[in-house]
Amino acid sequence: MAARWDDLKAVMHLVRAGSLAGAGDALKVNYTTVARRISRAEKALGAVLFERLADGYRPTRAGHTVAREAAKMEGSEFDLLRLLGR
């Protein structure tokens, strides 16, 4: 199963924001949706992307890698939309 773009964006925003709520705000979704997307990304990629701690989610090395690559993809998406005049 391939990872979905929405799931990769959730990983990226969770790393950026540092919390499910912050990622949810950035994505305009509920924090529980972010948690589901993170779980789905981990399953699709076969990797643990975050440690679940009492005080929140901490990205693993794999989580940082996915977030970094998703940021590159986001930049490409913005470039494409700009080229299309959107």
C-alpha positions in Angstrom: 0.0 0.0 0.0 1.4 3.4 -0.9 1.2 6.3 1.5 -1.4 9.0 0.7 -0.4 12.6 0.2 -2.8 13.7 3.0 -1.1 11.3 5.4 2.4 12.6 4.5 1.2 16.1 5.0 -0.1 15.1 8.4 3.4 13.8 9.3 5.0 17.0 8.1 2.6 19.2 10.0 2.9 17.2 13.2 6.7 17.5 13.1 6.3 21.3 12.4 3.7 22.0 15.0 4.8 19.5 17.6 1.2 18.6 18.6 -1.8 16.9 17.1 -3.9 20.0 17.7 -1.4 22.2 16.0 -1.2 19.9 13.0 -4.9 19.7 12.9 -5.2 23.5 12.9 -2.7 23.8 10.0 -4.6 21.1 8.1 -8.0 22.4 9.1 -9.0 19.0 10.5 -9.7 17.6 13.9 -6.7 16.3 15.9 -8.2 12.8 15.8 -8.1 12.9 12.0 -4.4 13.7 12.3 -3.8 10.8 14.6 -5.6 8.5 12.1 -3.5 9.8 9.2 -0.3 9.2 11.2 -1.3 5.6 11.9 -2.2 5.1 8.3 1.1 6.5 7.1 3.0 4.3 9.5 1.2 1.3 8.2 1.7 2.2 4.6 5.4 2.9 5.0 6.0 0.1 7.4 7.9 2.4 9.8 7.3 4.0 13.2 7.2 7.7 12.6 6.5 8.9 16.1 7.0 7.8 19.6 3.7 8.1 21.6 4.6 9.7 24.9 2.5 10.9 27.8 3.1 14.5 26.7 2.6 14.0 23.0 4.2 12.6 19.8 7.9 12.7 19.3 9.2 12.2 15.7 11.6 9.3 15.1 14.4 9.6 12.6 12.0 8.1 10.1 9.4 10.7 11.0 11.9 13.5 10.4 12.8 11.9 7.0 9.2 11.7 5.9 8.5 15.2 7.0 11.5 16.6 5.1 10.6 14.7 1.9 6.9 15.8 2.3 8.1 19.4 2.6 9.9 19.0 -0.8 6.7 17.5 -2.3 4.7 20.4 -0.9 7.1 22.8 -2.6 6.6 21.0 -5.9 2.8 21.2 -5.4 3.0 25.0 -4.9 5.3 25.3 -7.9 2.9 23.4 -10.1 -0.1 25.4 -8.9 1.8 28.6 -9.6 2.7 27.5 -13.1 -1.0 26.7 -13.7 -2.0 30.1 -12.5 -3.9 28.9 -9.4 
